[in-house]
Amino acid sequence: MYRKFVNARSPLRLLEKGLHGGLGCGNLGVVLAGHGVGKSSFLVCVALDDLLRGNHVLHVSLSHGVPHVRELKVLARELAAEIWLSVACAEDRVPSIPPSLERVGDAVSVVLALEPAQGAVALRALRDHESRDVSALHVSLDPRTLLLIRS
């Protein structure tokens, strides 16, 4: 009962709503942010949410470049899994999708930017599947607790 209660009120439900249903099985998502902004903390929150929903989670650290993304897309489809990747940016603000990531085209379904904001780390969608409407996500990362919060 407690697991269902916590899961139903998870800020990730807002993220999924803002992303027209979330990442979805067979898709790749990328989290962009400067060094130390909170990419790993965000991915831990996503993993914990999946565990609370009874899903399996595998964390893999890659040092490969963007060309390997297409291979991961095939793996995501074969396993019917969601795969999130993190990409470090040189700056804290992410104005747009970096050219290196644009080269993979539609292999990446969702791109999120994490940016320092007043008292939190804001999440902003740069790509949301095929939708041109990248509206506000209403989810932030609390830098004190490293947990996702409603914003």
C-alpha positions, 0 to 999 in steps of 0.5 A, spaced: 500 500 500 505 504 501 509 503 495 502 505 491 501 511 495 508 514 494 509 512 487 502 515 485 505 522 488 512 521 485 514 527 481 515 523 475 508 522 474 508 530 472 514 528 468 511 523 464 505 527 463 509 533 461 513 528 456 506 526 453 507 519 457 514 519 459 520 515 455 516 509 453 519 502 452 524 501 446 526 509 447 532 512 449 532 519 453 538 523 454 539 528 460 544 534 459 547 538 464 553 541 466 558 538 471 556 537 478 549 539 476 545 533 478 545 528 472 546 522 476 541 524 481 536 525 476 537 518 474 537 515 481 530 518 482 528 515 475 531 508 477 528 508 484 521 510 481 522 504 476 524 499 482 518 502 486 513 500 480 516 493 480 521 494 474 528 492 473 533 497 473 540 496 470 545 502 471 551 502 466 556 507 465 559 508 458 565 512 456 563 511 448 561 517 444 555 519 441 555 514 435 554 508 440 547 511 441 544 507 435 546 501 437 543 502 444 536 504 441 536 497 438 538 494 444 532 498 448 527 495 442 529 488 443 529 488 451 522 493 451 526 497 455 527 505 457 534 507 456 537 513 459 543 516 458 547 522 461 551 527 457 555 533 460 555 540 457 561 545 458 556 550 461 551 550 466 545 552 461 543 548 455 540 553 450 539 547 445 541 540 443 548 539 442 550 538 434 553 531 436 547 529 439 543 532 433 547 527 429 543 521 431 537 524 429 531 520 431 535 515 435 534 519 441 526 520 443 527 525 449 532 530 451 532 533 458 536 539 460 538 540 467 539 547 469 541 551 476 535 555 478 533 559 484 533 554 490 533 548 485 535 544 478 530 546 473 528 540 468 526 543 461 525 538 455 529 540 449 525 534 445 519 530 446 518 524 442 515 527 435 511 533 439 513 540 437 510 542 444 515 542 449 511 545 455 514 546 462 515 539 465 513 542 473 519 538 476 525 540 479 531 537 482 532 539 490 539 540 491 539 539 498 536 532 498 537 530 491 530 528 490 525 530 484 520 535 487 514 538 484 515 545 481 
